[in-house]
Amino acid sequence: MLRIVLFLVLIALAGAGAAWVADQPGDVVMTWGGFRASPSIPVFVLLLGLFAVAIVLLWSILTMLWRMPGRMRRRRHEKRHARGRHAITHGLLAIGHGDTALARRHADAARRHAPNDPLALLLHAQSAQLDGNRDEAQRVFRAMAEREDTRLLGLRGLFIEAQRADDAVGAVMIAEEAIKLSPSSTWASHAVLGFRCARGDWSGALAILDSNLSAGLIDKPAYRRQRGVLLTARALELEKMDRDVARESVMEAIKLAPTLVPAAVLAAKFESEAHQVRRAMKLVETAWLANPHPDLAEAYAHVKLGDSARQRLQRVETLAAKTPSDKPGHVEGQLAIARAAIDATEFARGREVLAPYLNDPTQRVALLMAEIERAEHGDSGRARAWTLRAVRARHDPAWTADGYVSDRWRPVSPVTGRLDAFQWQTPVASLPSDKGTTIESSAFEEAMLAAPPPKRVTASPSQSPVEPVVTAPAPMPAAQDNSPPETKETAKEAVKEAVKDEPAVAPAEPVNPAPEPAESSPPAATPVFRTRADLGKPAPAPIPAVIPIVRAPDDPGIDDEGPSDEFTEQIGTPKAHAKAQAGGWRGFWSRWGA
């Protein structure tokens, strides 16, 4: 509305001005050489306006002609750029859905229409990666690393290619170069931190961690935890080489991360050696409440040097009582009590704490029960049965990181290089599933575990039973290849000869029963070895008739005094039997008369 009013006002002013000029009297006289003109004022003003319009039109035409080549170049460049952008867009989409041929075609078009575009270089490199041409991809990434605007992107691509080629040193060098250009590069700091941790350069890893905090890559709580992990790793490495630096590092680590299990264990050890028992117990208790662990229980049991096994048992029971029964870590306390009870020869106490877990035991529970059976009763059969059950039992918690299970704590995951990745948890393979167990429990194992444990007794030599001496039958000689088929008459003759040649077996003397013990003497238990009276005399095997071998005229035979066989002499094989079975190089050598 305002524009309409303003337009009407301007028209009114123009009309008023034209009317004023038309009302002006007089003429304008113009003389140019022999040319003389005297138009009136309105005509002069009209001619002056037309002249101005003509001058403007002429200037516009001249300017348009002057700028025409530049405009044509810009228009052509814009068209090429638009085609390049179109090729880049569709090429990246082709890479996204994995069309190698289409991506390569769009990459060639983008390189032809927009050779200096950073996205064209990226499309070219990614299409080469998708096509498996790593040499071409590295060449493009090097070209990007030489440019100012794509240097970080080129270094990132070279880093990925070095990782694919398993060139760890080259990858870390590229990451360090990227950190110099941009300290806030997350991938570069992560790679350099993991490499320095894997190499054991804890001072360099701590420097990278401080740089990450300054760049804002991590927050303060994460920084404290990761610094505590690195200090603990350095303390564990220097524990036996430089104890002063190790003690200083672990004390700083336990302040930053009081619930870190290895830091608490090592700090408690140093405090215990300095006779700071209460302080050491406090450190272990703090970590135990957050994460119950067998190493913490072991450190708590030996926090006071020189204590007996029963005193250590009482101390472990105190620590286990701090964990409520409804928490998942309660079982660690019970297993620690069982371990201490076995060391203190309190086997009844060990059985008592392990009883709730015997229906579905873990590997540690089964192994502890095997140790109890072996140490308390000397029952190797039940111990073996529990050991077999441990093979099929569920896994206990272990140090796990990214699917990797380790027997000890590590600061960095060996799979991904992630710092503080190891957690005390049950491995994934031991989680319950719908599939049945692969190995079924045997009847022998169930019978051994169901039977009561035997009592250990020492039988006197006079009361030891005597077993009858049974003569083993003579071994049956091997049948010859040229022996005739055995007939009934031949078998009867062989049996008669065997009966004649068989030595007489003297019957065993009856064993006098042991006298009844007096009332004051303890009752005698069942001996460990008992007589097998239920086994009768084995029937003698029939000896077949032996037909002498007729040697062929061209057969040199085997020398009776052939070379001795060292292996035969070691295992005690009779000479005749060894010669009869001579073969291989011995038979070959003997046939040549050696």
C-alpha positions as CSV (number, residue, x, y, z in Angstrom):
1,M,0.0,0.0,0.0
2,L,2.9,2.4,0.9
3,R,4.6,1.6,-2.4
4,I,1.4,2.5,-4.4
5,V,1.0,5.8,-2.6
6,L,4.7,6.6,-3.2
7,F,4.3,5.8,-6.9
8,L,1.2,8.0,-7.2
9,V,3.1,10.8,-5.5
10,L,6.0,10.5,-7.9
11,I,3.7,10.6,-10.9
12,A,2.0,13.7,-9.5
13,L,5.3,15.4,-9.1
14,A,6.4,14.5,-12.6
15,G,3.2,15.8,-14.0
16,A,3.4,19.0,-12.0
17,G,7.0,19.5,-13.2
18,A,6.0,18.9,-16.9
19,A,3.2,21.4,-16.6
20,W,5.5,24.0,-15.0
21,V,8.1,23.5,-17.8
22,A,5.3,23.8,-20.5
23,D,4.1,27.1,-18.9
24,Q,7.6,28.7,-19.1
25,P,7.9,31.3,-21.8
26,G,11.0,32.0,-23.9
27,D,13.3,30.2,-26.4
28,V,16.7,28.6,-26.1
29,V,19.2,29.7,-28.9
30,M,21.9,27.2,-29.9
31,T,24.6,28.2,-32.4
32,W,27.2,25.6,-33.7
33,G,29.2,26.8,-36.6
34,G,26.7,27.7,-39.4
35,F,24.0,25.9,-37.6
36,R,21.6,27.9,-35.4
37,A,18.5,26.6,-33.5
38,S,16.2,28.3,-31.1
39,P,13.7,25.8,-29.7
40,S,11.3,26.7,-26.9
41,I,12.1,25.7,-23.3
42,P,9.7,22.7,-23.3
43,V,11.1,21.3,-26.5
44,F,14.6,21.9,-25.3
45,V,13.9,19.9,-22.1
46,L,12.4,17.1,-24.2
47,L,15.3,16.9,-26.5
48,L,17.7,17.0,-23.5
49,G,15.9,14.0,-22.0
50,L,16.0,12.0,-25.3
51,F,19.7,12.7,-25.5
52,A,20.4,11.4,-22.1
53,V,18.5,8.2,-22.8
54,A,20.4,7.7,-26.0
55,I,23.7,8.2,-24.1
56,V,22.7,5.6,-21.5
57,L,21.6,3.1,-24.1
58,L,24.9,3.5,-26.0
59,W,27.0,3.1,-22.8
60,S,25.0,0.0,-22.0
61,I,25.6,-1.5,-25.4
62,L,29.3,-0.8,-25.2
63,T,29.6,-2.2,-21.7
64,M,27.7,-5.4,-22.7
65,L,30.0,-5.9,-25.7
66,W,33.1,-5.3,-23.5
67,R,31.9,-7.8,-20.8
68,M,30.6,-10.5,-23.2
69,P,33.8,-12.7,-23.2
70,G,34.0,-12.7,-19.4
71,R,30.4,-13.5,-19.0
72,M,30.7,-16.3,-21.6
73,R,33.6,-17.8,-19.7
74,R,31.8,-17.5,-16.3
75,R,28.7,-19.1,-17.8
76,R,30.8,-22.0,-19.2
77,H,32.6,-22.4,-15.9
78,E,29.3,-22.4,-14.0
79,K,27.9,-25.1,-16.3
80,R,31.0,-27.2,-15.8
81,H,30.9,-26.7,-12.1
82,A,27.2,-27.6,-12.1
83,R,28.0,-30.8,-14.0
84,G,30.8,-31.6,-11.6
85,R,28.6,-31.0,-8.6
86,H,26.0,-33.3,-10.2
87,A,28.6,-36.0,-10.8
88,I,29.9,-35.6,-7.2
89,T,26.5,-35.9,-5.7
90,H,25.5,-39.0,-7.7
91,G,28.9,-40.5,-7.3
92,L,28.7,-40.3,-3.5
93,L,25.3,-41.8,-3.6
94,A,26.6,-44.6,-5.8
95,I,29.4,-45.2,-3.2
96,G,26.8,-45.2,-0.5
97,H,24.8,-48.1,-2.1
98,G,28.0,-49.9,-3.3
99,D,27.7,-49.5,-7.1
100,T,31.4,-49.6,-8.1
101,A,31.0,-49.0,-11.8
102,L,28.6,-46.1,-11.4
103,A,30.8,-44.5,-8.8
104,R,33.9,-44.8,-11.0
105,R,32.0,-43.3,-14.0
106,H,30.8,-40.3,-11.8
107,A,34.3,-39.9,-10.4
108,D,35.8,-39.6,-13.9
109,A,33.1,-37.1,-14.8
110,A,33.7,-35.1,-11.6
111,R,37.5,-35.1,-12.2
112,R,36.9,-33.9,-15.8
113,H,34.5,-31.1,-15.0
114,A,35.8,-30.1,-11.5
115,P,39.4,-31.2,-11.2
116,N,40.2,-28.8,-8.3
117,D,37.1,-29.4,-6.3
118,P,38.0,-31.1,-2.9
119,L,34.8,-33.2,-3.1
120,A,35.9,-34.5,-6.6
121,L,39.2,-35.6,-5.1
122,L,37.3,-37.3,-2.2
123,L,35.0,-39.1,-4.7
124,H,38.0,-40.3,-6.7
125,A,39.7,-41.7,-3.6
126,Q,36.6,-43.4,-2.2
127,S,35.7,-44.9,-5.6
128,A,39.3,-46.3,-5.8
129,Q,38.9,-47.7,-2.3
130,L,35.6,-49.3,-3.2
131,D,37.1,-50.8,-6.4
132,G,40.1,-52.2,-4.4
133,N,42.7,-50.0,-6.1
134,R,44.7,-49.0,-3.0
135,D,47.6,-47.5,-4.9
136,E,45.3,-45.1,-6.7
137,A,43.6,-44.2,-3.4
138,Q,46.9,-43.5,-1.7
139,R,48.0,-41.3,-4.6
140,V,44.8,-39.2,-4.4
141,F,45.1,-38.9,-0.6
142,R,48.7,-37.8,-0.9
143,A,47.6,-35.1,-3.4
144,M,44.9,-34.1,-0.9
145,A,47.5,-33.9,1.9
146,E,49.6,-31.5,-0.1
147,R,46.7,-29.1,-0.4
148,E,46.0,-26.6,2.3
149,D,42.2,-27.0,2.4
150,T,42.2,-30.9,2.3
151,R,45.4,-31.7,4.3
152,L,43.6,-33.2,7.3
153,L,41.3,-35.2,5.1
154,G,44.2,-36.5,3.1
155,L,46.1,-37.5,6.3
156,R,42.9,-39.3,7.5
157,G,42.8,-41.3,4.3
158,L,46.4,-42.2,4.4
159,F,46.0,-43.3,8.0
160,I,43.1,-45.6,7.0
161,E,45.2,-47.1,4.2
162,A,48.2,-47.6,6.5
163,Q,45.9,-49.4,8.9
164,R,44.6,-51.7,6.1
165,A,48.2,-52.5,5.1
166,D,49.0,-53.3,8.8
167,D,51.6,-50.6,8.8
168,A,51.3,-49.5,12.5
169,V,54.4,-47.3,12.5
170,G,53.3,-45.4,9.4
171,A,49.8,-45.0,10.7
172,V,51.1,-43.5,14.0
173,M,53.4,-41.1,12.1
174,I,50.5,-39.9,10.1
175,A,48.4,-39.4,13.2
176,E,51.1,-37.5,14.9
177,E,51.4,-35.2,11.9
178,A,47.6,-34.7,12.1
179,I,47.9,-33.8,15.8
180,K,50.4,-31.1,15.0
181,L,48.0,-29.5,12.5
182,S,44.9,-29.9,14.6
183,P,45.2,-31.0,18.3
184,S,41.4,-31.5,18.4
185,S,41.5,-34.4,15.9
186,T,39.8,-37.2,17.8
187,W,40.9,-40.0,15.6
188,A,44.6,-38.9,15.6
189,S,44.7,-38.5,19.4
190,H,43.1,-41.8,19.9
191,A,45.6,-43.6,17.6
192,V,48.6,-41.9,19.1
193,L,47.4,-42.6,22.6
194,G,46.8,-46.3,21.8
195,F,50.2,-46.7,20.1
196,R,52.0,-45.1,23.0
197,C,50.2,-47.3,25.5
198,A,51.0,-50.4,23.5
199,R,54.6,-49.4,23.4
200,G,54.7,-48.7,27.1
201,D,55.4,-45.0,26.7
202,W,53.2,-44.0,29.7
203,S,54.7,-40.5,29.9
204,G,53.9,-39.8,26.3
205,A,50.4,-41.2,26.8
206,L,49.9,-38.9,29.8
207,A,51.0,-35.9,27.6
208,I,48.4,-36.8,24.9
209,L,45.8,-37.2,27.6
210,D,46.5,-33.7,28.9
211,S,46.3,-32.4,25.3
212,N,42.9,-34.0,24.9
213,L,41.7,-32.3,28.0
214,S,43.0,-28.9,26.8
215,A,41.3,-29.4,23.4
216,G,38.0,-30.3,25.0
217,L,37.9,-33.9,23.7
218,I,37.2,-35.4,27.1
219,D,35.5,-34.1,30.2
220,K,37.0,-33.9,33.7
221,P,35.7,-37.1,35.2
222,A,36.8,-39.2,32.1
223,Y,40.2,-37.4,32.3
224,R,40.6,-38.4,36.0
225,R,39.7,-42.0,35.3
226,Q,42.0,-42.4,32.3
227,R,44.9,-40.7,34.0
228,G,44.4,-43.1,36.9
229,V,44.5,-46.0,34.5
230,L,47.8,-44.8,32.9
231,L,49.4,-44.1,36.2
232,T,48.4,-47.6,37.4
233,A,49.9,-49.2,34.3
234,R,53.2,-47.3,34.8
235,A,53.3,-48.3,38.5
236,L,52.7,-52.0,37.6
237,E,55.6,-51.9,35.1
238,L,58.0,-50.1,37.5
239,E,57.0,-52.1,40.6
240,K,60.2,-54.2,40.5
241,M,62.5,-51.7,38.8
242,D,61.8,-48.4,40.5
243,R,59.6,-48.8,43.5
244,D,59.7,-45.2,44.5
245,V,58.3,-44.0,41.1
246,A,55.8,-46.9,41.2
247,R,54.6,-46.0,44.7
248,E,54.2,-42.3,43.7
249,S,52.3,-43.2,40.6
250,V,49.9,-45.7,42.2
251,M,49.2,-43.3,45.1
252,E,48.2,-40.6,42.6
253,A,46.2,-43.1,40.7
254,I,44.2,-44.3,43.7
255,K,43.3,-40.7,44.4
256,L,42.0,-40.2,40.9
257,A,40.3,-43.6,40.6
258,P,39.7,-45.1,44.0
259,T,37.6,-48.0,42.6
260,L,40.2,-49.2,40.1
261,V,41.0,-52.8,41.2
262,P,44.7,-53.1,40.2
263,A,45.4,-49.6,41.6
264,A,43.8,-50.6,45.0
265,V,45.7,-53.9,45.1
266,L,49.1,-52.4,44.4
267,A,48.5,-49.4,46.7
268,A,47.4,-51.7,49.6
269,K,50.6,-53.8,49.0
270,F,52.8,-50.7,49.3
271,E,50.9,-49.5,52.4
272,S,51.2,-53.0,54.0
273,E,54.9,-53.0,53.4
274,A,55.1,-49.6,55.1
275,H,53.1,-51.1,58.1
276,Q,50.1,-48.8,57.3
277,V,47.6,-51.7,57.8
278,R,44.5,-49.6,58.5
279,R,45.1,-47.4,55.5
280,A,45.7,-50.4,53.3
281,M,42.5,-52.0,54.5
282,K,40.5,-48.8,53.8
283,L,41.8,-48.7,50.2
284,V,40.8,-52.3,49.6
285,E,37.4,-51.9,51.2
286,T,36.6,-48.9,49.0
287,A,37.4,-50.8,45.8
288,W,35.6,-53.9,47.1
289,L,32.3,-52.1,47.6
290,A,32.4,-50.9,44.0
291,N,33.7,-54.0,42.3
292,P,34.3,-57.2,44.4
293,H,37.3,-59.0,42.9
294,P,39.5,-62.0,44.0
295,D,42.7,-59.9,43.9
296,L,41.1,-57.5,46.4
297,A,40.3,-60.4,48.7
298,E,43.8,-61.8,48.4
299,A,45.3,-58.4,49.1
300,Y,43.0,-57.9,52.1
301,A,43.9,-61.3,53.5
302,H,47.6,-60.6,53.4
303,V,47.4,-57.0,54.4
304,K,49.1,-57.8,57.7
305,L,52.4,-59.6,57.2
306,G,53.0,-62.6,59.4
307,D,49.4,-63.5,60.2
308,S,48.4,-67.2,60.4
309,A,46.0,-68.8,57.9
310,R,43.1,-68.7,60.5
311,Q,43.6,-65.0,61.0
312,R,43.5,-64.5,57.2
313,L,40.3,-66.4,57.1
314,Q,38.7,-64.2,59.7
315,R,39.8,-61.1,57.9
316,V,38.4,-62.4,54.6
317,E,35.1,-63.1,56.3
318,T,35.0,-59.5,57.6
319,L,35.5,-58.2,54.0
320,A,32.9,-60.6,52.5
321,A,30.3,-59.5,55.1
322,K,30.5,-55.9,53.7
323,T,28.8,-57.1,50.4
324,P,25.0,-57.7,50.8
325,S,23.7,-61.1,49.7
326,D,21.4,-59.5,47.1
327,K,24.3,-58.0,45.1
328,P,26.0,-59.8,42.2
329,G,29.4,-59.5,43.8
330,H,28.3,-61.6,46.9
331,V,29.6,-64.8,45.3
332,E,33.1,-63.3,45.1
333,G,33.1,-63.0,48.9
334,Q,32.0,-66.6,49.4
335,L,34.6,-67.9,47.0
336,A,37.3,-65.8,48.8
337,I,36.1,-67.4,52.1
338,A,36.4,-70.9,50.6
339,R,39.9,-70.2,49.4
340,A,41.0,-68.9,52.8
341,A,39.3,-71.8,54.5
342,I,41.2,-74.3,52.4
343,D,44.5,-72.6,53.2
344,A,43.5,-72.8,56.9
345,T,42.5,-76.5,56.6
346,E,38.9,-75.5,57.6
347,F,37.3,-77.8,55.1
348,A,33.9,-77.8,56.8
349,R,33.8,-74.1,56.5
350,G,34.7,-74.3,52.8
351,R,32.0,-76.8,52.1
352,E,29.5,-74.7,53.9
353,V,30.1,-71.5,51.9
354,L,30.2,-73.5,48.6
355,A,27.1,-75.5,49.3
356,P,24.6,-73.0,47.7
357,Y,26.5,-73.1,44.4
358,L,27.0,-76.8,43.9
359,N,23.8,-77.4,41.9
360,D,25.0,-75.1,39.1
361,P,28.7,-74.6,39.9
362,T,31.1,-72.3,38.0
363,Q,34.6,-73.4,37.1
364,R,36.1,-71.9,40.2
365,V,33.5,-73.5,42.5
366,A,34.2,-76.9,40.9
367,L,38.0,-76.5,41.2
368,L,37.7,-75.5,44.9
369,M,35.6,-78.5,45.6
370,A,38.1,-80.7,43.8
371,E,40.9,-79.2,46.0
372,I,38.8,-79.8,49.1
373,E,38.2,-83.4,48.2
374,R,41.9,-84.0,47.5
375,A,43.2,-82.1,50.6
376,E,40.6,-83.3,53.2
377,H,40.1,-87.0,52.3
378,G,42.8,-87.7,49.7
379,D,40.0,-88.9,47.4
380,S,41.5,-88.5,43.9
381,G,38.4,-90.0,42.3
382,R,36.0,-87.3,43.6
383,A,38.6,-84.7,42.9
384,R,38.8,-85.9,39.3
385,A,35.0,-85.9,39.0
386,W,34.9,-82.2,40.2
387,T,37.7,-81.4,37.8
388,L,35.7,-82.9,34.9
389,R,32.7,-80.9,36.0
390,A,34.8,-77.8,36.0
391,V,35.5,-78.4,32.3
392,R,31.8,-78.2,31.5
393,A,30.9,-75.6,34.1
394,R,30.0,-72.0,33.4
395,H,32.7,-69.5,33.1
396,D,33.5,-67.2,36.0
397,P,33.9,-63.4,35.5
398,A,37.2,-62.4,33.9
399,W,38.9,-59.3,32.5
400,T,37.0,-58.8,29.2
401,A,37.3,-56.0,26.6
402,D,35.7,-56.0,23.1
403,G,35.2,-59.8,23.2
404,Y,38.9,-60.4,24.3
405,V,39.3,-62.3,27.6
406,S,42.6,-61.8,29.5
407,D,43.9,-63.5,32.6
408,R,45.2,-60.1,33.9
409,W,44.1,-56.5,33.7
410,R,45.4,-54.4,30.9
411,P,45.1,-50.6,30.4
412,V,44.3,-50.7,26.7
413,S,42.1,-53.1,24.6
414,P,44.3,-55.2,22.2
415,V,41.4,-55.2,19.8
416,T,40.5,-51.6,19.4
417,G,43.2,-49.8,21.4
418,R,40.5,-48.2,23.6
419,L,41.8,-47.0,27.0
420,D,40.2,-48.4,30.1
421,A,38.3,-51.0,28.2
422,F,38.8,-54.1,30.4
423,Q,35.9,-54.8,32.8
424,W,35.5,-57.6,35.3
425,Q,32.5,-59.4,33.9
426,T,31.3,-62.8,32.6
427,P,32.5,-63.5,29.0
428,V,29.8,-63.6,26.3
429,A,30.5,-67.2,25.5
430,S,29.4,-68.4,28.9
431,L,26.0,-66.6,28.9
432,P,23.0,-68.9,29.0
433,S,21.4,-69.8,25.7
434,D,18.6,-71.9,24.4
435,K,20.9,-74.7,23.1
436,G,21.6,-77.7,25.2
437,T,24.9,-78.6,26.6
438,T,27.3,-80.2,24.2
439,I,28.9,-82.5,26.8
440,E,26.6,-84.6,29.0
441,S,27.7,-85.5,32.5
442,S,28.8,-89.2,32.8
443,A,27.3,-91.8,35.1
444,F,30.8,-92.3,36.6
445,E,30.9,-88.6,37.6
446,E,27.5,-88.6,39.1
447,A,28.2,-91.8,41.1
448,M,31.5,-90.5,42.4
449,L,29.9,-87.2,43.5
450,A,27.0,-89.0,45.1
451,A,29.0,-91.6,47.1
452,P,30.1,-90.6,50.6
453,P,33.8,-89.7,50.9
454,P,35.9,-92.6,52.3
455,K,37.8,-92.4,55.5
456,R,41.5,-92.5,55.5
457,V,42.9,-95.4,57.6
458,T,46.4,-97.0,58.0
459,A,46.2,-100.7,57.8
460,S,48.9,-102.7,59.7
461,P,51.1,-105.1,57.7
462,S,49.8,-108.1,59.6
463,Q,46.2,-107.4,58.7
464,S,46.9,-106.8,55.0
465,P,45.0,-109.4,52.9
466,V,46.9,-111.8,50.7
467,E,45.7,-112.3,47.2
468,P,46.0,-115.7,45.6
469,V,48.7,-116.0,43.0
470,V,47.3,-116.7,39.6
471,T,49.5,-117.7,36.7
472,A,48.7,-116.0,33.5
473,P,48.2,-118.2,30.5
474,A,50.9,-118.3,27.9
475,P,50.5,-116.0,25.0
476,M,49.0,-117.5,21.9
477,P,51.5,-117.4,19.0
478,A,50.6,-115.5,15.9
479,A,49.0,-117.6,13.1
480,Q,51.2,-118.1,10.1
481,D,50.2,-117.2,6.6
482,N,51.0,-120.7,5.3
483,S,49.3,-122.7,8.1
484,P,46.6,-125.1,7.0
485,P,43.1,-124.6,8.2
486,E,42.5,-125.9,11.7
487,T,40.4,-129.1,12.0
488,K,38.5,-130.6,15.0
489,E,41.1,-133.3,15.5
490,T,44.0,-130.8,15.5
491,A,42.2,-128.6,18.0
492,K,41.6,-131.7,20.4
493,E,45.3,-132.6,20.2
494,A,46.3,-129.0,21.0
495,V,44.0,-128.9,24.0
496,K,45.5,-132.2,25.4
497,E,49.0,-130.9,25.0
498,A,48.1,-127.6,26.7
499,V,46.7,-129.5,29.6
500,K,49.8,-131.6,30.0
501,D,52.1,-128.6,29.7
502,E,50.1,-126.4,32.1
503,P,51.8,-126.0,35.5
504,A,49.8,-126.7,38.6
505,V,48.5,-123.7,40.5
506,A,48.8,-123.9,44.2
507,P,45.7,-122.8,46.0
508,A,46.0,-119.8,48.1
509,E,46.0,-120.3,51.8
510,P,42.9,-119.1,53.6
511,V,43.4,-115.8,55.3
512,N,42.7,-115.8,59.1
513,P,40.1,-113.2,60.0
514,A,41.4,-110.4,62.1
515,P,40.6,-110.6,65.8
516,E,37.8,-108.4,67.1
517,P,39.2,-105.2,68.5
518,A,38.8,-104.3,72.1
519,E,36.3,-101.8,73.3
520,S,38.9,-99.2,73.9
521,S,40.4,-99.5,70.4
522,P,38.8,-97.7,67.4
523,P,36.8,-99.8,64.9
524,A,38.8,-100.9,61.9
525,A,37.7,-99.4,58.6
526,T,37.5,-101.0,55.3
527,P,41.0,-101.5,53.8
528,V,41.9,-99.6,50.7
529,F,42.7,-102.7,48.7
530,R,40.5,-105.8,49.1
531,T,40.8,-109.3,47.8
532,R,39.0,-110.0,44.6
533,A,37.7,-113.5,45.6
534,D,34.8,-113.3,43.1
535,L,37.1,-113.7,40.2
536,G,37.6,-117.3,39.2
537,K,40.5,-118.9,37.4
538,P,40.5,-117.9,33.8
539,A,40.0,-120.8,31.4
540,P,43.2,-121.6,29.4
541,A,43.1,-120.6,25.8
542,P,43.5,-123.5,23.3
543,I,46.9,-123.6,21.7
544,P,46.6,-124.4,18.0
545,A,49.0,-126.8,16.3
546,V,52.1,-125.2,14.8
547,I,53.1,-126.4,11.4
548,P,56.8,-126.0,10.6
549,I,57.5,-123.5,7.8
550,V,59.1,-124.9,4.7
551,R,61.5,-122.3,3.5
552,A,61.7,-121.7,-0.2
553,P,65.1,-122.4,-1.9
554,D,65.6,-118.8,-2.9
555,D,64.6,-117.3,0.5
556,P,67.8,-116.4,2.4
557,G,65.7,-116.3,5.6
558,I,66.5,-114.2,8.7
559,D,69.7,-114.6,10.8
560,D,69.0,-115.8,14.3
561,E,71.7,-113.5,15.6
562,G,70.5,-110.4,13.8
563,P,71.3,-106.9,14.9
564,S,69.8,-105.9,18.2
565,D,67.0,-103.3,18.3
566,E,67.5,-100.5,20.8
567,F,63.8,-99.7,21.0
568,T,63.0,-103.4,21.5
569,E,65.5,-103.8,24.3
570,Q,64.1,-100.7,26.1
571,I,60.5,-101.8,26.2
572,G,61.5,-105.4,27.2
573,T,60.3,-107.3,24.1
574,P,61.6,-110.8,24.0
575,K,64.3,-111.4,21.4
576,A,62.4,-114.1,19.6
577,H,59.3,-112.0,19.4
578,A,61.3,-109.0,18.2
579,K,63.0,-111.1,15.5
580,A,59.7,-112.6,14.4
581,Q,58.4,-109.0,13.9
582,A,61.5,-107.7,12.2
583,G,60.5,-105.5,9.4
584,G,61.4,-102.2,7.7
585,W,65.1,-101.4,7.5
586,R,65.9,-104.3,9.9
587,G,64.2,-106.9,7.7
588,F,65.7,-105.4,4.6
589,W,69.2,-105.4,6.1
590,S,68.8,-109.0,7.5
591,R,67.8,-110.3,4.1
592,W,71.1,-109.2,2.7
593,G,72.9,-111.3,5.4
594,A,74.2,-108.3,7.4
